């Protein structure tokens, strides 16, 4: 199962544990996850590593009742597209929050959680989820 | 660049086809297309296949080679194109470009998907690869969730309602009743859709296109050659393709698919036409919200008004612009790689006057709109009877 592969998770520790993306100093755009090339500036861009803010607000959300393989036991769960304080967007589950508080505009902050445990022999994958504050 | 026309077509029934394998599906659609075109197999010069996820769904790659082999057409050049749910249209477009460029005169295009060998959760995982595997699927976002995120935002910004989305499903199931190849021959009411159970809020079971097996094929030819082979060839008068960000988080906004507008502008410019000239259209309704966004992004209605227009019947068979006369992906079914080719076939039938009970009277200009993933690939084609 590719998503339980050790190399992928190892490569992504900084991204998934620390919200490290990058930032183009030429056009002042943050990117998460980090991009190999700034799509606006391309070769004129100057990408540097940058940690994203851990707080933001819900831009859109959904309650998932039928999930893909590996998420069956977790349903229902909330997924959201969150606009972080620096305007970068991130997709993540919303956890530990009263259902009525999960709405567009709600303020959220990142928490460290287990994401997936799909393969008996593979890695237990951790990463980011968000909760309403 | 030379003009290219469709001269024949064939398709299997769409549905849960337990006793047909992928290769049998392809052979049935391919043979029907060859017979329908009147062109003997020996005259075909190349094969373009479209399949999204055969590797994950049946463990088979190299579908182009499989098609040529199973159709008895070795040693023709044959390969498969993949652009998620737009695979079929991308195959058709590239086949068209090869003929337009003069590399070939007569080419076969076959789209196919075999989705029922594995269970629903596995299919969800396979289709999730049409989005961003690392930042969407990994966190539990399969396709209903991604389109649900767009629907929620569309409702928030424009007041679109679940009932308006349901109206698209009701219309498409009504249209599908007249499509002998459709997966579903069952009408639903708005209440049926509203009570069908949430898959990912606000999308319910009946807002979602089904899991389907099926294959669709067309034979295309340079237009002057086409006119000698076929009574009424259908010319592809404009084609546009565009890409968008793989993940939803890369989009400027979630209420539309920018690649649709870009691709359709290219197609209209090439054809020298505008959206007002279109008489009938097949758009990509993988979910009801996708049809509502599509009719806005293509320019049939203003952004935000697609829901109301659908509710008011403006896209019904007797409306000002019939959309998805075939029943759409919703009731016809969505064998992913075949969909783009099946959309073209519906338009061919409409423009040849052979759509029977689905016929839009006097249809002269047709449009197909095929989306990959949540909008990362879009192909828009325009068609007219070859003169």
Interface residues (C-beta under 8 A of the other chain):
Chain A: X2 X3 X8 X12 X32 X33 X59 X60 X61 X62 X63 X64 X65 X66 X67 X68 X69 X70 X71 X72 X74 X77 X79 X80 X81 X88 X89 X90 X91 X92 X93 X104 X115 X116 X125 X127
Chain B: X120 X121 X122 X124 X125 X128 X133 X134 X135 X136 X137 X138 X139 X140 X141 X142 X144 X145 X148 X149 X150 X152 X153 X156 X197 X198 X199 X200 X201 X202 X203 X247 X248 X249 X250 X254
